[in-house]
Amino acid sequence: MAIPNHQGFMLPFLQALADGEVHRIKDLNNELAHAVGLTEEEMQQYIPSGQMTVHRSRIGWARTYLKKAGLIVAVKQGHFRITDRGRQLLATNPPEINNKLLEQYPEFVEFRTGSSKPTQSSIESQSNDFTPTEEIDIAFRAINSELVDELLDTILSCSPRFFEQLVVDLMLKMGYGGYREDAGNPTQYTNDGGIDGIINEDELGLDTIYLQAKRYARDRVISRPDVQSFAGALDMQRARKGVFITTSRFSKDACDFVSRIDKSIVLVDGEELARLMIKHNLGLSVKKSYEIKQIDTDYFSEE
């Protein structure tokens, strides 16, 4: 038999989590391989890059799609549990779970298209309507979207102190402080006055950015009083520049507040944090690179 595509692993994956317990993806890889009847030979087939087996790659994408649809949740890195929505779907006894079925969930549609409109997702699912280049772009967006989730899950498994250093490292990676090794540091953990890090933009420290770093659960909302408190901490330092970075998200009132004050305070939520880390290659390594080449018309010009 042929190894199922990622859609063929979706229903077995969700059924494996039906007991409501937390399951390790390491255990699920073998369990699902046997559940769909793979032979030992098929379990040893690798994807063209040779980086992992075919069935593990496809199970990984099944996991991603189920998570984006809100049917499962990552309790911590590599550990998953079914959600109430997942139980409700299993209760309907679906003969299979595929991309089309998942389009009933707006979160999944947005993951695949960047839009919450189902019609747009339906168009995208018809891969024949897209050129190979467009399909690569779609896949790249999906991979980065999953990477955002993995990054935040990993950060949340680290200590608050590590997160403060990460925030400083990110600011330096982005070019603040002129890339000097001593341009930024986290503050002392005790008596930091509400300031978690400092970036000196010039060598003499005449222009300084103060940082607030909050490693909170992703569903937590940081409200206006929290941001006002940070603004007050800047007052204590006679500072006018601050960056508040979190793994969670900010309320509308918090965003409105920073837009109305004289100080320059930038709010960076969890998704933006992860995307900045991806853009500036912080805590990441390149797994594989692809070059798409085209004809150099200038070279072939005989004029």
Secondary structure as GFF3:
##gff-version 3
##sequence-region A 1 303
A	DSSP	three_ten_helix	6	9	.	.	.	ID=ss1
A	DSSP	alpha_helix	10	16	.	.	.	ID=ss2
A	DSSP	beta_strand	23	24	.	.	.	ID=ss3
A	DSSP	alpha_helix	25	35	.	.	.	ID=ss4
A	DSSP	alpha_helix	40	43	.	.	.	ID=ss5
A	DSSP	alpha_helix	54	68	.	.	.	ID=ss6
A	DSSP	beta_strand	72	76	.	.	.	ID=ss7
A	DSSP	beta_strand	79	82	.	.	.	ID=ss8
A	DSSP	alpha_helix	84	91	.	.	.	ID=ss9
A	DSSP	alpha_helix	99	102	.	.	.	ID=ss10
A	DSSP	alpha_helix	106	113	.	.	.	ID=ss11
A	DSSP	alpha_helix	118	125	.	.	.	ID=ss12
A	DSSP	three_ten_helix	127	129	.	.	.	ID=ss13
A	DSSP	alpha_helix	132	156	.	.	.	ID=ss14
A	DSSP	alpha_helix	160	173	.	.	.	ID=ss15
A	DSSP	beta_strand	184	186	.	.	.	ID=ss16
A	DSSP	beta_strand	197	200	.	.	.	ID=ss17
A	DSSP	beta_strand	208	214	.	.	.	ID=ss18
A	DSSP	beta_strand	221	222	.	.	.	ID=ss19
A	DSSP	alpha_helix	224	236	.	.	.	ID=ss20
A	DSSP	beta_strand	241	246	.	.	.	ID=ss21
A	DSSP	beta_strand	249	250	.	.	.	ID=ss22
A	DSSP	alpha_helix	252	260	.	.	.	ID=ss23
A	DSSP	beta_strand	264	268	.	.	.	ID=ss24
A	DSSP	alpha_helix	270	279	.	.	.	ID=ss25
A	DSSP	alpha_helix	297	300	.	.	.	ID=ss26
###
